[in-house]
């Protein structure tokens, strides 16, 4: 409807310019040819504008429809089987995520996964890369801090940390509420809830600030920075430099190579 109105306005403008000529005059054949040529050029421009508008409307309709399409999910609770699915937060383009439906019920979205692979630089990424995400959801990857913020901020999500051992066992820690703040202050953990399971990554001190830190943007002790490069280590760390200069920190970074992190929308009864 808007396109039709726009076309009508342009046509009236073209015709109106022709009608403004003195109708009592008798233009020569040469002048008539010039006028016709001018009208033809305006019609060509009109066609170009129409094509542009049609393309823009098609893009907008595609975005609106994709938000409601059954092939695009807004959360892993939308599907029942495990696998890779396109996720959409309607204000952003779709991106693929891996949904895990076998761990403690259903609805888990894998946001970080390392499989004790070689230190080949896959996770030795810059701050910018950790902001936007990298890797493939079917393998080793990180979803990106921007996306974690968009998904969890102001929402009700829980988070699971699963550490695999060389003998095939697993150590699990699940926190019943998890929110990531924005990038102005290094995407800190805004909310971390109560924990269950045998693994603890964060203390019960609600005043403790955990900022995400990478080898090229951090507030760590120099020894800690060297460990980050050696172990391809980037994570949420307490913003206290002297806490990251020990063998314990080195072991923590080494453990990240065997870590899987998943989030799940909490049920209304949680």
C-alpha positions in Angstrom: 0.0 0.0 0.0 2.8 2.4 0.9 4.6 1.6 -2.3 1.5 2.2 -4.4 1.0 5.6 -2.8 4.6 6.5 -3.4 4.4 5.5 -7.1 1.2 7.6 -7.5 2.9 10.6 -6.0 5.9 10.3 -8.3 3.7 9.9 -11.4 1.7 13.0 -10.4 4.9 14.9 -10.0 6.1 13.9 -13.5 2.7 14.7 -15.1 2.3 17.9 -13.2 5.7 19.2 -14.5 4.5 18.6 -18.0 1.2 20.3 -17.4 2.9 23.4 -16.1 3.9 24.3 -19.6 1.9 27.0 -21.3 -0.9 25.0 -23.1 -1.6 27.9 -25.4 1.9 27.7 -26.9 2.7 25.6 -29.8 6.0 23.9 -29.0 8.2 22.8 -31.8 8.9 19.2 -32.6 12.4 19.6 -31.2 11.1 20.9 -27.8 8.5 18.1 -27.7 11.3 15.5 -28.2 13.3 17.1 -25.3 10.3 17.0 -23.0 9.6 13.4 -23.9 13.2 12.4 -23.2 13.0 14.2 -19.9 9.8 12.3 -18.9 11.4 9.0 -20.0 14.5 9.7 -17.8 12.2 10.4 -14.8 10.3 7.2 -15.4 13.6 5.3 -15.4 14.5 6.9 -12.1 11.0 6.0 -10.8 11.5 2.3 -11.8 14.8 2.3 -10.0 13.3 3.7 -6.8 10.4 1.2 -7.0 12.9 -1.7 -7.3 14.7 -0.4 -4.2 11.5 -0.1 -2.2 10.4 -3.5 -3.2 13.7 -5.0 -2.1 13.6 -3.2 1.2 10.0 -4.3 1.9 10.9 -7.9 1.0 13.8 -7.8 3.5 11.5 -6.4 6.3 8.8 -9.0 5.6 11.4 -11.8 5.7 12.7 -10.6 9.0 9.2 -10.4 10.5 8.3 -13.9 9.2 11.6 -15.5 10.4 10.9 -14.4 14.0 7.7 -16.4 13.8 8.9 -19.3 11.7 9.1 -22.7 13.1 12.6 -23.2 11.6 14.0 -20.4 13.8 14.0 -20.7 17.6 14.1 -18.1 20.3 15.4 -20.5 22.9 16.4 -24.1 23.1 13.2 -24.9 24.9 11.5 -24.4 21.5 12.8 -27.8 20.3 12.8 -31.3 21.7 15.8 -32.9 20.1 19.5 -32.1 20.4 21.3 -30.5 17.5 22.2 -27.2 15.8 19.4 -24.7 15.3 19.2 -21.1 14.1 18.5 -18.8 17.1 17.0 -15.4 16.8 16.6 -12.5 19.1 14.3 -10.5 16.8 16.4 -7.4 16.8 19.5 -9.3 15.5 20.3 -11.7 12.6 20.0 -15.4 13.3 23.0 -17.4 14.4 23.4 -21.1 15.0 23.5 -22.6 18.5 23.7 -26.2 19.8 20.8 -27.3 21.9 21.4 -30.1 24.4 18.3 -32.0 25.5 19.9 -34.9 27.3 21.5 -33.1 30.3 19.3 -32.8 33.4 16.0 -32.4 31.5 15.8 -30.3 28.3 16.3 -26.9 27.0 20.0 -26.3 27.4 22.0 -24.1 25.0 25.7 -24.7 24.7 27.5 -21.3 24.9 31.1 -22.5 25.5 32.7 -25.8 24.7 36.3 -27.0 24.7 37.3 -30.7 24.3 40.8 -30.8 25.7 42.2 -30.3 22.2 45.7 -29.1 21.4 46.7 -25.6 22.2 46.3 -24.4 18.6 45.2 -20.9 19.3 41.5 -21.6 18.9 40.7 -20.0 22.3 43.7 -17.6 22.4 41.4 -14.9 21.0 41.4 -11.2 21.4 38.8 -9.2 23.4 37.0 -8.4 20.1 36.7 -12.1 19.2 35.3 -13.0 22.6 32.8 -10.2 22.3 31.4 -11.4 18.9 32.0 -15.2 19.4 34.0 -17.7 17.3 34.1 -21.4 16.4 31.4 -23.7 15.3 28.4 -24.8 17.5 29.0 -28.4 16.5 32.5 -28.3 17.9 34.7 -26.1 20.0 33.3 -22.6 20.2 32.2 -19.6 22.3 28.9 -17.9 21.6 30.1 -14.4 22.3 29.7 -11.9 25.2 27.4 -9.7 23.2 25.0 -12.5 22.7 25.2 -13.8 26.3 24.3 -10.3 27.4 21.4 -10.0 25.0 20.0 -13.4 26.0 20.4 -13.3 29.8 20.2 -9.7 30.8 16.9 -9.0 32.6 15.8 -12.6 31.9 15.6 -15.7 34.0 18.4 -18.2 33.0 20.4 -20.7 34.9 23.9 -21.8 34.0 25.7 -25.2 34.1 29.4 -25.8 34.1 30.5 -29.3 33.2 34.2 -30.3 33.6 35.2 -33.5 32.0 38.0 -35.6 33.4 40.6 -37.7 31.4 39.0 -40.9 32.7 35.6 -39.9 31.3 34.0 -38.7 34.5 32.3 -35.3 34.9 32.2 -32.7 37.7 29.1 -30.4 37.5 28.2 -27.0 39.0 24.8 -25.4 38.3 23.8 -21.9 39.4 20.1 -21.2 39.4 20.4 -17.6 38.1 22.8 -16.0 35.7 23.0 -12.7 34.0 25.8 -11.0 32.1 26.0 -7.2 32.1 27.0 -5.1 29.1 30.4 -4.3 27.7 31.0 -0.9 29.3 32.5 -2.7 32.3 33.9 -5.8 30.7 30.7 -7.9 30.6 30.7 -8.7 34.3 28.5 -11.3 35.8 25.6 -9.2 37.0 23.8 -12.0 38.9 25.0 -15.4 40.0 22.5 -17.5 41.9 22.7 -20.3 44.4 24.8 -23.3 43.4 24.2 -27.1 43.3 26.5 -29.9 42.3 30.1 -30.5 43.5 31.9 -27.8 41.5 32.1 -24.2 42.6 33.6 -21.5 40.2 32.2 -18.5 42.0 32.0 -17.6 45.7 28.8 -16.9 47.7 30.0 -13.3 48.2 27.4 -11.3 46.3 29.6 -8.2 46.3 32.4 -10.0 44.4 32.8 -8.6 40.9 33.7 -11.1 38.1 34.7 -9.4 34.9 35.5 -11.2 31.7 39.2 -10.9 30.9 41.3 -11.9 27.9 45.0 -11.8 27.3 44.8 -8.4 25.6 42.4 -6.8 28.0 42.8 -7.7 31.7 43.6 -6.6 35.2 45.8 -9.5 36.2 49.1 -10.0 37.8 51.9 -10.3 35.1 52.4 -14.0 36.0 48.7 -14.5 35.4 48.9 -12.8 32.0 51.6 -15.2 31.0 49.5 -18.1 32.1 46.6 -16.8 30.0 48.7 -16.9 26.9 50.1 -20.3 27.7 46.8 -22.0 28.5 44.6 -20.0 26.1 42.8 -18.8 29.1 39.9 -16.2 29.0 37.1 -16.2 31.5 35.3 -14.3 34.3 37.8 -13.5 37.0 37.7 -11.6 40.3 38.8 -8.1 39.6 41.8 -8.4 42.0 45.2 -8.8 40.3 47.0 -10.5 43.2 44.5 -13.4 43.0 45.9 -14.6 39.7 49.6 -15.3 40.3 49.5 -18.8 41.8 49.7 -22.4 40.7 45.9 -22.6 41.5 45.2 -20.0 38.8 47.3 -22.0 36.3 45.3 -25.2 37.1 42.1 -23.3 36.7 43.1 -22.1 33.2 44.2 -25.6 32.3 40.8 -26.9 33.3 39.1 -24.6 30.9 40.4 -26.8 28.1 37.9 -29.5 29.3 34.9 -27.3 30.1 31.4 -27.1 28.7 29.1 -24.2 29.7 25.3 -24.3 29.0 22.5 -22.0 29.9 18.8 -22.7 30.2 15.7 -20.6 30.6 14.2 -21.1 34.1 10.7 -22.4 34.4 8.1 -20.1 35.8 7.9 -22.2 38.9 11.7 -22.0 39.6 
